[in-house]
Amino acid sequence: MNIPLPVFVAIPLIAAFFLPILSGLGRKAKSFATLLANLATISLLVLAVLALGRSEDIQVYEIGKWSIPIGINMVLDGLSSLLLLAIGVVSTAAMLFSTRYMEQYTAKPKYLSLFMLMVAGMNGVVLSGDLFNLYVFLEIASIASYALVGFGCNNEELEAAFKYMVLGTIASVFVLFGIGLVYGNTGTLNMAYASKAINTVGLNPGLAFALALFVAGFGLKAALVPFHAWLPDAHPSAPAPISAMLSGVLIKTLGVYALTRMVFCIFGVSVTIGWLLVVLGLVSMVVGAFLAFGQWDFKRLLAYSSISQVGYVVLGLGLGATLLAQGHAAWASLAILGGLFHLVNHAVYKSLLFLTSGSVQMSTGTRQLKQMGGLAEKLPFTRTTCTIASASIAGIPPFSGFWSKLILVVAAVGAGLYWIAAIIVFVSLCTLIMYLKVQRYAFLGELPENLQQIKEHRGSMLVAMVLLAVLCSFMGLLVLVPYLRATVLTPAVDVLTDGLLYAVNVIGK
């Protein structure tokens, strides 16, 4: 049975509309509004799981009476299904965490509404079958995230939100100009028809410049080095569940996914663009790791670590693009598998790390590692989940991060690029050191006098952290169990390895 694809956007949009209205009807209605927000995110997660059953087939949903290329369409394929699943998992955990965490803020109904708008925008980006509507949904998610970063309304939050908004707007302008150039050179905004036109005619200077604009625009959204300046301020300043959403899925959906779809499915891979992505990925990995070393603000350390980890994803995809262009399909598939699996892994364990940082901050009142110590005694569940997430991001077996990094190393070695494999291992060691630092200064040692009376916040906050910790522990099964790999990951890999078949699958000829 086909899933009506607009429901992935309609459910959060309807929830975003009714949440403020319900919250204004009294205390019981406010509780119902929170319940509605949780039910909305859970229902999207269930729909995303159901969509995996169709991930081997492509589903095209035409909206309205006009057929493509004139009308609007949504497309569900293996890559879309994988991103929908990641968004569903992280948004469900973040919303559960928000139920208790956001009580310390005012205007919780506005927060819930903005949260659902951000989810609607991300789902729309993933499913959009034409360039202009991709841009519209990208803006919906971006504008909601600008407001959520500044939700605390202190100087730090407002400054970070303003910087994020300015650089995010510049990125959006790059993307919009790129879309205009594609339309001017192909005569269509539909992705499938644009791909067919570019594949028939080839890249001219206008289309090449459009691709350069997409790399800059989506690179800004993904916070790749050197486009990363907004992220180290935005992620620490936002409420913890929003930091989890930003790092876990937003930068991947608006940045990595959109750029990947452009390169593999519309413009087509080449050695040049492949190596450009490889370089951006490697530089982001190394620079992000080195910048994280000197951080004593817990959430700021996590923010710089996000830059490094997104570099792994882009490296895997770039290496896959390069090998595809050179005709090495087998190693290309492995590199893409490693990149996509790391995308999903990072969505889970980095979201968990930001949620644990929120739990620590809510209990201690500080994000500074030097002002902590001995928290394992008072926050045992937070310490356990943080340790699991730290082991996963550092690539310690058998946790999920180990498997995606191992796949990337094997792909690099198989392609004869031993120096790339060495850099992957080196950055993993750097990541291990920085998270040992977190464990040492936050949870080990002596408990300061001013923290003797703190308590751990449990309830829905604990449920969210345990859910993600369980996934970190067992997500390695996605590559170790053939059925799970064939259901979740392989269809997404096939979409990229056969990128230009996207047009054939959508148009049907």
N, C-alpha and C positions, 0 to 999 in steps of 0.2 A: 504494500500500500504506500502510495506517495504521500509525503508530508507536505502540507501547504506551507511553502517556505516563508510567506509573509508573517506567519505566527511568531517567528523568531524575533521580529521587530515589533509586531503588534502587541505582544504580551507585555514587554517592558514599557512601551509607550503608553498603553492603557493604564498600567500601574503608576507610571510617573504622573499621569493626569489626575488620578483619583486619590493618591496618597495625601497630598496637602489638604484636599477637601475632607477626607475622613478624619485627619488629625485635628481639624478645627471643630469637630463635633463633640468633643469631650474626652475625658481620660480613657474610657473604655474604647472609644473609637480610635484613639492613638495607639493603644495596644493592638487593635485589629489592623491598623495600618502597617505596623511592624510585621505582624503575622502575614499580611498580604504580600509585603515585599519579599519575605522569606519564601513564601509559596511560589511567587513569580520566578525567582532564581532557581528554585528546585525544579519547577516545571520545565524551564529552559534546559536544565541539565538532563532531565529525562528525555526530552525531545532530541537533544544532541546525541545521547546514547542510541536512541532509535534510528537516528540518521546514519549511524555507523553501519547499520545493516544494509544500507543502500550505497555504501561508499565505493563499491566496485562499479556501480552504474552512475551515469551523470543524469541529474534531474534538472530540467529547465522549466521554470514557471514564468509565464508571461502575464504581466499585470495590465489590466484594462483591455480594451478592444483592439488596440493596435498591435500588430505583430512586429517582431524585430526585423530589420534594424531600426525601424522608426519608433517602436514601442519600447517599454522598459521590461527587462527580464531579470530574474534571479536564478543563479546557477549553484547547484549543490554537487560537488564532486568529492573525491577522497581528501584533497587538501582542505576544502571548506569544512568537511566533517571533522577533521582533526582539530582545526582552530575553534570550531563551535564547541567541541568537547572541552578544550582547555579553558575557554571563556566560561563555560558552564560550571566546571569544577571550582575555579578560582573565585568566581562571583558568588557561588553558593557559600563557600567557606568565609569569604569576606563579609557577606551579609549576616551570616550567623554570628561572626565576631562583632559586627557592628551593633547587634541587638543590645548588648550590655555596654560596649566600649563607648558608643556615641551618646550615652546618657550624660556624660560629663560636658557635652557641648550643648549650646542652645540651638533652636530651629532644626531639630531632628527631622521633621517632615520634609523640609527643603533638602536636607542631605539625602534622604531616601529617594526623593524625586530625581535629584541630579544623578544619583547612583544608577537608577534605572534608565535614565536618558543615555548615560555613558555605555551601559550594556547594549541598549538598542542600537546605538551608533556603531559599536564594534561588530555586532551581529550583521548589521547592514553592510559594512565594509566587506566582510567575509563572503557574503552571499551576492553582492552586487554583480550584475553581468554587463554593466556599462560604466564608462569612465566618469561621467558627470555625477551619477548617483553614488558612485564610490566616493567622490569628493564631498557630496552632501552629507553622507553618513560619517565620513571622516571629520567633518566640521561639527556635527552633532556631538560626537564623542569627545572631540578636542575642547569645545566650549564648556561642556559639562565638567571635564577634568580641570580646566583652568579655575573654575569656581570651587571645585572640591579641594584643590591644593591650598587655596586661601581661606578654607572654611573656618579656621581658628580665629582669623581676623586680628592676630597680633602682627607686629612689624615684620617679623621673620616670614610669616606665612604670606602676607600681602606682597612683600618684596619678591619672594620666590614665585608667587602666582603671576606677578606682573612680568618678570623675566621669562617665565614659561610661555605666557601669552604672546609676548613680542616675538620670541623666536619661533613659537608654534605658528604664528600668523605668517611669518616669512616663509616657513616651510610650506604652508598652505598656498601661498602665492606661487611658489616654484611649481607645485603640483598643478595648480590651475593653469598656469602658462603652458606647462607641458601638455596638458589635456587639450588646450587650444591648438597647439602645434600639431598634435596627432589628428585632431579633427580637420585642420586645414590641409593636411597632407593625405588623408585617407578618405575624407568626406563622411565619416561615421564616428559615433561615440560608443557604439557597441563593441565590447572587447573582442568578440569572436570575429566580427567583420573587419575590425581594425587589424587583427592578427592576420587574417587572410590577405588583406591588402598589402601589408608590410612584407609578408612572406612571398607575395607575387612580384612586387616591384623592387623590394630591397630597401636598405636604409639610404635615404638621401640626407643632405646636411640638416634639413629641418627636423627630421625624425631623430637624427643623432643628437641634436641639441635638446630635443624633448627628452630623450633618454638620460642625458646629463642632468637636466632639471629634475627628473624623477629620482635619480640617485641622490642629489642634494636634498630634495624635499623629504623623501622618505627616510633618508639617512638622518636628517634632523629629528624626525618623529621617532626613529629607533635609537637616537642618542649615540650613534657611532662616532668614534673619534675621526675627524676633528669637529663634529657637529654636536658635541655632547654638553655644551656649557650650561644648559638649562637644568639638566637632570640632577646634579649633586645638590642643588638648592631645593628643587621641587619635591623630590622623594622624602627627604627628612622632614620637611615642613608640613606635609599632608598628614591627616589622621592615619593611623597605622593600617586600617583596612583599605584605604585609598592608595597608600604606598604599595600595598600588596597587589592591588589592581593595576597600578601604573607599571610596576616592574614585572609583574607576572604575565599580564596579557596585553595591556594597552600599547606599549612600545613594540610589541611583536605584531599585533594586529595592524596598527596604523603605519608601522614602519617596515618590519621584516616581511610580513605576509604581502603587503601591497607591492613592495619592491620585487619580491620573488615572483609574484604573479605577472608583473610587467616584463621582467627579464625572460622568464621561461616560456610563458604562454602567449605573449603578445609580440615582443620584439625578436625573440629567439636568442639562444645562447651564442656566445662567441668567445674566443680565447681572450680577447681584450677585456670584455666586461667581466669574464670569469676571474681573471687575475686582479682586476680592480676590486672585486668583492673579497678576494683572498687577502689582499693588502689591507683593506679596511678592517677585515675581521682580525687579522694578526695584530695590527696597530692597536685596535680597541682592546684586545685581550691583554696585551703587555702594559699599555698605558693605564688601563683601568685597574689592573692588579697593583702596579707600583703606587698609584695615587691612593689606593685603599690602605696601603701599609701605614701611612702616617696619620690616619684618622682615629680620633678617640671618641667621637660622637658615634654611637652605635648605628643609628640609621644612616648617617652619612657614609660610614664604612660600607654598609649594605648597598648604598646607592652607587658608589664607585665600583663595587663588585658586580653590579648589574651591567655596567658598561663592559666589563671584562667578559662576563658570561654571554652577553649577546654577541660578542665577537666570535665565540665558538660557533654559534648558530650560523652567522654570516660566512665564516670560514668554510664550514661544511658545505653550504649551498654554493659558495663561489668555487670551491674545489670541484664540486660536482659539475658545475657549468663548464669549467675549463676542460675537465676530462671528457664530458659529452661532446664538446666542440672538437676535441682531438680524436674522437672515435673510440674512447675506452669506456664503453657503456657499463661494464660490470663494476669497475672501481668507482665510476661516477654514481651509480645507484647506491653503493655502500656509503660514499661520502654524503650524499643527500639524506640517506637514512640516518646517519649520525647527526647531521644538522637538525633535521626535523625532530628526532627523538630528544636531542638536547633542548630544543625549543620547549617541548612538553615538560621535560624534567625541570628545566629552570622555572617554568611557570608555577610548578608545584612547590619546589623547595625554597625558592626565593620568596614566594608568597608566605610560606610558613615562617621564614626568618623574619620578615617584616611583622607578622602577627605576634611572634614571640617578643620582638622588640617593643611592640605596643603593650604587651602584657607586663614586661619589665618596667617600661616608663609609667604605666598606670599605677603600678604598685610602689615604685621608688620615687617617682616625680622627677626623674632625670634620665637623659640619654647618654651622659658622659661615663665611659667605662671606668675612668679613674676614680669616680665617686661611688662605684659599686664594689662588689666582692662578697663572696660567701652566699650568694643568692640561691645556691642549690639547696640550702637548708630551708629557706622560706618559700621558694618557688620550684618544688620538685618536678611538677608536670611541665612547666615552662622550660626548665633546664633540660629535661629528657627530650622534648620535641625539638628544642634548639640544637641539641647535640646530634639528633638524627638528621636534621636539615643540614647542619654543618658538615657532617660526614658525607652526605650526598653531594653537596656542591664541591667538596674537595676531591671527589672521585674515589672514595674509599669503598672497596667491595664489602658486602654485596648490594650496597645502596644504588639507587637509580642512576646517579650522576656518573658512576664508574663505567657503566655499560655504554653510555653515549660517547664518553671520552675515549673509551677503548676502541669503539667503532671508527671514530675519527682518526685515531693513531694508525689503526690497521689500514684504513683507506689511503692515508698519506704514504705509509711504507709501501703498500702495494703499487702506488703510482710512482714510486721511486723518489718521492719528495721527503727524504729523511729529516731534513732540517725543519720542515713544518711539524713533523711528528715530535721532534725534540722540543720545539717551542710549546706544543700542547702539553707535554709532560712538565716542562719548566714552569709554565703558568699554573698548572695544577698544584705543584709544590708550593708556589707562592700563595695560592688560595688556601691550602692547608695551613700554612703559617699564620695567615691573617685570622682564620677562624679558631685556631688554637689560642690566639691572642684574646679573642672574644670569650672563649671558655675560661681562660686564666683570669681575666680581670673582672668578668661579670659574675661567674658562678663559683669560682674556687677562692681560696684564701679566707681571710677573716671577714665577718659581717660587720660593717661600720655601726657605730653606736646609734646613729640617727635612723638606721633601717631595722632595728631590732623588733619593731612592732608591726612590720608590714605583713600583708596577707596576700595570698594568691587569689586572683579572680577566676572563678570557674564557670559553671553553667555553660551557656552557648559559646562563650569564648574558648573554653577547654574543648568542647566538641569540635569546633572548627580546627583547632590545632592538631588534635588527635587524628581527625580525618586526613589531613594533609601528611601527617607523619606516617600513617599507615601506607599511603600512596608512595611516599619516598622509599619505604622499606620494600615494597613489592612490585614497583613499576618495572623493574628489570625483567619481569615475566613477559612484558610486551615484546621483547626481542627474543627471549629464551623459549617461549611457547609458540610453536608455528601457527596455531589457530589465531591467537591474539595478535601476532605480528601481521598475519594476512588480513585481519579484520580492521586493525587500527592504523598501522603504519604503512604497509605495502601499497594500499590504494593511493595514499598521499605521495609516496615516492614515484609511483607510476605516472601521476599527473605531471610531475616535473620532468621525468626522463622522456616522456612523450609530449612535451610541452605544446608543440605546434598542432597536435591533434585536438587541442582544446577547441579550436575553431570548427573542425570537422564534427566533433561530438555535439557542439551546441547548434550549429547550422544544419547538420545532417547531410552535408554534401561537401 
